[in-house]
Amino acid sequence: MKRLMPFFLLLIVLCVACTSNKDKEHKKPDKEDARSTLTTNSTAEIVADQLQTPWSIQKSGTAFYIAERPGNIVKIEEGAVDRQQVMLKKELSTAPEAGLLGFVLAPNFSTAKVAYAYYTYVEGSEQFNRIVTLTLSDNKWQETDLIIDRIRSGTYHHGGRLQIGPDGKLYATVGDATQPSLAQNLDALEGKILRINLDGSVPNDNPFPKSYVYSYGHRNPQGMAWAADGTMYASEHGNSANDEINLIEKGKNYGWPIIEGIDQQQGMITPLYTSGASKTWAPSGMAIVNNQLYVAALRGSAVLQFDVTNNKQDELFTEFGRIRDVFVEEGYLYFISNNTDGRGNPQSRDDKLYRTPL
């Protein structure tokens, strides 16, 4: 029996090695389109499903309003889902990353039924982005007033996020339209964060005279959020990696295309957080509460959490695929998946609006 013991020990070692190699062979690669299976122990509940490439989350009273890239606004209230048509004055683009993007309700929406929208349109052989007002009437949204027109669109990099800041101004993120040099050109709106009066005029206290430009040197910013003390943050897509979370200050230059990631140069701002040169988040919508910054990550397939006080970060909800926007209210975090945008692997009845307690 003792003579057989080495043989049995060798057999066990070989079996363990075979099992280990088999696991490595069948492990899925870490790719943008990789999808985790929905877990049963997740604390996120589904508020609504079968959304069509959703992009922005807004809420008024008990009703959510979700903008969809194909050109609809979805109203979700007490379990009822109503897809409302949006009547635009220009032909909505169906190009990658384009369509109905940013959407934010006016501060007086409950009475005026007015919102602001950012969308990509086709004009002949060209594409542009524009910012407009939409008015809700008879369960339809109608484009009413033009705020800014003919923002260059390019093939990609539209930016597109709209938010009302704590100062009551309308802020818009604009991508570089795949022309990086525009980000450093203060005469161009591309590659910038814009600050706009709600009537479409230029605020007198903007950093550059008679200009909507609030900050510049951005590649493809897609999210904005303000802390309780007024500190402004923005998310930005890097060039294949080096995605950024920036602390935004009036009139500052955030470096693109001269620097990115942890690069430094005098007169340019290095990000507060970066994914680094070997990882991609593709960060989008943002929200902040109690110094916890929540960021939707598309390619990162998660909600990123940044503790800006203690300089810590984490990845939450990695089982739902691509995440486009987040929203925080009354102790709950809401987020929308974005798996039907042509770059994800849709789960059953995607896309969805989720809710989870903070």
C-alpha positions as CSV (number, residue, x, y, z in Angstrom):
1,M,0.0,0.0,0.0
2,K,2.9,2.4,0.9
3,R,4.4,1.8,-2.5
4,L,1.1,2.9,-4.2
5,M,0.8,6.1,-2.2
6,P,3.2,8.2,-4.5
7,F,1.2,7.0,-7.5
8,F,-2.1,8.2,-6.0
9,L,-0.6,11.6,-4.9
10,L,0.8,12.1,-8.5
11,L,-2.7,11.3,-9.9
12,I,-4.4,13.9,-7.6
13,V,-1.9,16.6,-8.6
14,L,-2.4,15.9,-12.3
15,C,-6.2,16.1,-11.9
16,V,-6.0,19.4,-10.1
17,A,-3.7,20.8,-12.8
18,C,-6.1,19.6,-15.6
19,T,-9.1,21.3,-13.9
20,S,-7.1,24.6,-13.4
21,N,-6.1,24.6,-17.1
22,K,-9.7,23.9,-18.2
23,D,-11.0,26.9,-16.1
24,K,-8.4,29.2,-17.8
25,E,-9.4,28.0,-21.3
26,H,-13.1,28.6,-20.7
27,K,-12.8,32.0,-18.9
28,K,-14.4,34.8,-20.9
29,P,-12.1,37.6,-22.0
30,D,-12.5,41.0,-20.5
31,K,-14.1,42.9,-23.4
32,E,-16.5,45.8,-23.8
33,D,-19.4,43.6,-24.8
34,A,-18.8,41.0,-22.1
35,R,-21.9,40.4,-20.0
36,S,-22.4,39.0,-16.5
37,T,-25.5,37.0,-15.6
38,L,-28.1,38.7,-13.5
39,T,-27.5,37.6,-9.9
40,T,-30.2,36.7,-7.4
41,N,-28.5,38.5,-4.5
42,S,-28.4,42.0,-6.1
43,T,-30.1,44.8,-4.1
44,A,-31.2,46.5,-7.3
45,E,-34.9,46.2,-8.3
46,I,-36.3,46.8,-11.7
47,V,-38.5,49.9,-12.0
48,A,-39.2,49.6,-15.8
49,D,-37.9,47.5,-18.6
50,Q,-38.0,47.3,-22.5
51,L,-36.4,50.8,-22.8
52,Q,-34.9,51.6,-26.2
53,T,-31.3,52.8,-25.8
54,P,-32.0,55.2,-22.9
55,W,-29.7,58.1,-22.3
56,S,-30.9,60.5,-19.6
57,I,-32.9,60.1,-16.3
58,Q,-35.1,63.0,-15.0
59,K,-37.8,63.0,-12.4
60,S,-40.7,65.4,-11.5
61,G,-42.9,64.5,-8.6
62,T,-43.6,60.8,-8.8
63,A,-42.9,60.5,-12.5
64,F,-39.6,59.6,-14.2
65,Y,-38.9,60.9,-17.7
66,I,-36.3,58.8,-19.6
67,A,-34.9,60.1,-22.9
68,E,-34.3,57.4,-25.6
69,R,-31.8,57.9,-28.4
70,P,-34.2,56.9,-31.1
71,G,-36.3,60.0,-30.3
72,N,-38.8,59.3,-27.5
73,I,-39.4,60.3,-23.9
74,V,-40.6,57.5,-21.6
75,K,-42.8,58.6,-18.7
76,I,-42.7,56.0,-15.8
77,E,-45.1,56.6,-13.0
78,E,-46.4,54.1,-10.4
79,G,-45.7,51.1,-12.6
80,A,-47.2,52.6,-15.8
81,V,-44.9,53.1,-18.7
82,D,-45.9,55.6,-21.4
83,R,-43.6,56.2,-24.5
84,Q,-44.2,59.8,-25.5
85,Q,-43.4,61.0,-29.1
86,V,-40.9,63.9,-29.6
87,M,-41.6,66.1,-32.6
88,L,-38.3,67.7,-33.7
89,K,-37.7,70.3,-36.4
90,K,-34.7,68.5,-37.8
91,E,-34.2,64.9,-39.0
92,L,-32.8,62.9,-36.0
93,S,-29.5,61.2,-36.7
94,T,-29.3,57.4,-36.3
95,A,-25.5,57.3,-36.5
96,P,-23.5,55.6,-33.7
97,E,-23.5,57.6,-30.4
98,A,-26.0,60.1,-32.0
99,G,-29.7,60.8,-31.6
100,L,-31.7,62.3,-28.7
101,L,-29.1,62.6,-26.0
102,G,-29.2,65.1,-23.1
103,F,-32.6,65.9,-21.6
104,V,-33.3,68.0,-18.5
105,L,-36.5,69.3,-17.1
106,A,-36.8,73.1,-16.6
107,P,-36.9,74.2,-12.9
108,N,-40.6,75.2,-13.4
109,F,-41.5,72.0,-15.3
110,S,-44.4,71.2,-13.1
111,T,-46.3,74.3,-14.3
112,A,-44.6,75.2,-17.6
113,K,-44.1,71.7,-19.0
114,V,-40.8,72.7,-20.6
115,A,-37.6,70.8,-20.9
116,Y,-34.2,71.2,-22.6
117,A,-32.8,68.7,-25.1
118,Y,-29.6,68.0,-27.0
119,Y,-29.8,66.1,-30.2
120,T,-27.9,65.2,-33.3
121,Y,-29.5,65.9,-36.7
122,V,-28.8,65.3,-40.3
123,E,-28.6,68.2,-42.8
124,G,-27.8,67.0,-46.3
125,S,-24.5,65.1,-46.1
126,E,-23.6,66.7,-42.7
127,Q,-24.4,66.1,-39.1
128,F,-24.8,68.7,-36.3
129,N,-25.9,68.9,-32.7
130,R,-28.3,71.4,-31.3
131,I,-29.8,72.4,-28.0
132,V,-33.5,73.2,-27.9
133,T,-36.5,73.6,-25.7
134,L,-39.3,71.0,-25.7
135,T,-42.8,71.6,-24.6
136,L,-45.1,68.8,-23.4
137,S,-48.7,69.0,-24.6
138,D,-51.3,66.3,-25.2
139,N,-48.8,63.7,-24.2
140,K,-46.4,64.8,-27.0
141,W,-43.2,66.8,-26.9
142,Q,-42.8,69.6,-29.4
143,E,-39.5,71.4,-30.2
144,T,-40.3,75.0,-29.5
145,D,-37.3,77.3,-29.1
146,L,-33.7,77.0,-30.4
147,I,-30.9,77.6,-27.9
148,I,-27.7,76.7,-29.8
149,D,-27.4,75.3,-33.3
150,R,-24.9,73.7,-35.7
151,I,-22.6,72.3,-33.0
152,R,-20.2,70.1,-35.0
153,S,-21.0,66.5,-34.6
154,G,-18.3,64.5,-36.4
155,T,-18.6,60.7,-36.6
156,Y,-18.4,60.3,-32.8
157,H,-17.8,62.3,-29.6
158,H,-21.0,64.3,-29.3
159,G,-20.8,64.8,-25.6
160,G,-24.5,65.6,-25.0
161,R,-25.2,65.8,-21.3
162,L,-27.4,68.6,-20.1
163,Q,-27.9,69.6,-16.4
164,I,-29.3,72.6,-14.5
165,G,-26.6,73.8,-12.2
166,P,-27.2,75.1,-8.6
167,D,-26.8,78.6,-10.0
168,G,-29.9,78.0,-12.2
169,K,-27.9,78.0,-15.4
170,L,-28.1,75.3,-18.2
171,Y,-24.8,73.4,-18.6
172,A,-24.0,71.3,-21.6
173,T,-21.1,68.9,-22.4
174,V,-19.8,69.0,-26.0
175,G,-17.4,66.5,-27.5
176,D,-14.5,67.3,-29.8
177,A,-16.4,66.0,-32.9
178,T,-13.4,63.7,-33.5
179,Q,-11.4,66.9,-34.3
180,P,-9.1,67.1,-31.3
181,S,-7.7,70.6,-32.1
182,L,-11.1,72.1,-31.6
183,A,-10.9,71.4,-27.9
184,Q,-8.2,74.0,-27.5
185,N,-9.9,76.6,-29.8
186,L,-11.8,79.1,-27.7
187,D,-13.7,80.3,-30.8
188,A,-15.3,76.8,-31.2
189,L,-17.9,75.2,-29.0
190,E,-16.6,71.6,-29.5
191,G,-14.5,70.0,-26.8
192,K,-16.1,72.2,-24.1
193,I,-18.5,72.5,-21.2
194,L,-20.9,75.3,-21.9
195,R,-22.8,77.5,-19.5
196,I,-26.1,79.1,-20.8
197,N,-28.8,81.3,-19.5
198,L,-32.2,79.5,-19.6
199,D,-33.4,81.9,-22.3
200,G,-30.4,81.0,-24.5
201,S,-28.3,84.1,-23.9
202,V,-24.7,84.1,-22.6
203,P,-24.3,84.7,-18.9
204,N,-22.5,87.9,-18.1
205,D,-20.2,86.2,-15.6
206,N,-18.9,83.5,-18.0
207,P,-15.1,83.3,-18.1
208,F,-14.7,84.4,-21.7
209,P,-16.6,87.5,-23.0
210,K,-19.7,86.8,-25.0
211,S,-18.9,83.1,-25.1
212,Y,-20.9,80.1,-23.8
213,V,-17.6,78.3,-23.0
214,Y,-17.2,77.5,-19.3
215,S,-14.2,75.1,-19.5
216,Y,-12.3,73.6,-22.4
217,G,-9.7,71.0,-23.4
218,H,-12.3,68.2,-23.2
219,R,-12.4,65.1,-25.5
220,N,-15.8,63.6,-24.9
221,P,-17.4,64.7,-21.6
222,Q,-20.6,62.9,-20.8
223,G,-21.5,63.6,-17.2
224,M,-21.8,66.5,-14.7
225,A,-22.7,66.7,-11.0
226,W,-22.5,69.3,-8.2
227,A,-21.8,68.6,-4.6
228,A,-23.8,70.4,-1.8
229,D,-21.0,73.0,-1.5
230,G,-21.2,73.8,-5.3
231,T,-18.1,71.8,-6.3
232,M,-18.6,70.7,-9.9
233,Y,-17.5,67.4,-11.3
234,A,-17.5,66.0,-14.9
235,S,-16.7,62.6,-16.5
236,E,-14.8,62.3,-19.7
237,H,-13.9,59.5,-22.2
238,G,-10.2,59.2,-22.8
239,N,-8.5,58.1,-26.0
240,S,-9.0,54.2,-25.7
241,A,-8.1,54.5,-21.9
242,N,-7.2,57.3,-19.5
243,D,-10.8,58.0,-18.8
244,E,-11.2,61.0,-16.4
245,I,-13.2,62.3,-13.5
246,N,-12.5,66.0,-13.3
247,L,-13.1,68.7,-10.8
248,I,-14.4,71.5,-13.0
249,E,-13.4,75.2,-12.4
250,K,-14.5,78.2,-14.4
251,G,-12.3,79.0,-17.4
252,K,-9.8,76.2,-16.9
253,N,-8.1,74.1,-19.6
254,Y,-8.4,70.3,-19.1
255,G,-5.6,69.5,-21.6
256,W,-7.0,67.5,-24.4
257,P,-5.4,66.7,-26.9
258,I,-2.1,67.9,-25.4
259,I,-2.3,65.9,-22.2
260,E,-4.5,63.2,-20.8
261,G,-4.6,60.9,-17.8
262,I,-1.8,61.6,-15.3
263,D,0.1,63.8,-17.7
264,Q,0.9,67.3,-16.5
265,Q,1.6,70.6,-18.1
266,Q,1.6,74.1,-16.8
267,G,-1.7,75.8,-17.2
268,M,-3.6,72.5,-17.7
269,I,-5.7,70.5,-15.2
270,T,-4.9,66.9,-14.4
271,P,-8.0,64.8,-13.5
272,L,-9.1,64.0,-10.0
273,Y,-9.4,60.3,-10.9
274,T,-8.3,58.4,-14.0
275,S,-8.8,54.8,-15.2
276,G,-5.1,54.7,-16.2
277,A,-3.5,53.7,-19.4
278,S,-4.6,50.1,-19.3
279,K,-8.2,50.3,-18.3
280,T,-11.3,51.8,-19.8
281,W,-14.5,53.0,-17.9
282,A,-16.2,55.0,-20.7
283,P,-17.9,57.1,-17.9
284,S,-21.2,58.8,-18.6
285,G,-23.9,60.3,-16.3
286,M,-23.1,61.3,-12.7
287,A,-24.7,62.0,-9.4
288,I,-23.3,63.0,-6.0
289,V,-24.6,62.8,-2.4
290,N,-22.8,63.0,0.9
291,N,-19.4,63.3,-0.9
292,Q,-20.1,59.9,-2.7
293,L,-19.8,60.4,-6.4
294,Y,-21.7,57.8,-8.5
295,V,-20.7,57.5,-12.2
296,A,-22.3,55.3,-14.9
297,A,-19.7,53.3,-16.8
298,L,-20.4,51.9,-20.2
299,R,-17.4,49.8,-21.2
300,G,-16.7,49.5,-17.4
301,S,-20.2,47.8,-17.1
302,A,-20.7,49.1,-13.6
303,V,-21.7,52.1,-11.4
304,L,-18.4,53.6,-10.2
305,Q,-18.4,55.0,-6.7
306,F,-15.8,57.6,-5.7
307,D,-15.5,58.7,-2.1
308,V,-14.1,62.2,-2.7
309,T,-13.4,62.8,1.0
310,N,-11.3,59.7,1.7
311,N,-10.1,59.3,-1.9
312,K,-11.4,55.8,-2.3
313,Q,-13.2,54.1,-5.2
314,D,-15.2,51.0,-5.9
315,E,-17.3,49.3,-8.6
316,L,-21.0,48.6,-7.9
317,F,-23.6,46.6,-9.8
318,T,-21.3,44.9,-12.3
319,E,-23.9,42.4,-13.3
320,F,-26.2,44.6,-15.5
321,G,-23.9,45.4,-18.4
322,R,-23.4,48.9,-19.8
323,I,-24.7,51.7,-17.6
324,R,-25.6,55.1,-19.2
325,D,-26.9,57.4,-16.5
326,V,-27.5,57.6,-12.7
327,F,-29.9,59.6,-10.5
328,V,-30.1,60.0,-6.8
329,E,-33.1,61.0,-4.7
330,E,-34.4,60.4,-1.2
331,G,-31.9,57.7,-0.3
332,Y,-32.2,55.8,-3.5
333,L,-29.8,55.4,-6.4
334,Y,-31.4,54.9,-9.8
335,F,-29.5,53.8,-12.9
336,I,-30.3,52.8,-16.5
337,S,-28.6,50.0,-18.5
338,N,-27.6,50.8,-22.1
339,N,-27.2,47.3,-23.7
340,T,-29.4,48.0,-26.7
341,D,-27.1,50.7,-28.1
342,G,-25.4,48.2,-30.5
343,R,-22.4,47.8,-28.3
344,G,-23.8,45.6,-25.6
345,N,-25.4,42.2,-25.2
346,P,-29.0,42.8,-24.2
347,Q,-30.4,40.7,-21.4
348,S,-34.0,39.7,-21.3
349,R,-36.3,42.8,-21.6
350,D,-33.4,45.3,-21.7
351,D,-32.9,48.1,-21.3
352,K,-34.0,48.7,-17.7
353,L,-34.3,51.4,-15.1
354,Y,-33.1,50.1,-11.7
355,R,-33.5,51.3,-8.2
356,T,-31.4,50.5,-5.1
357,P,-31.2,52.0,-1.6
358,L,-27.9,53.9,-0.9
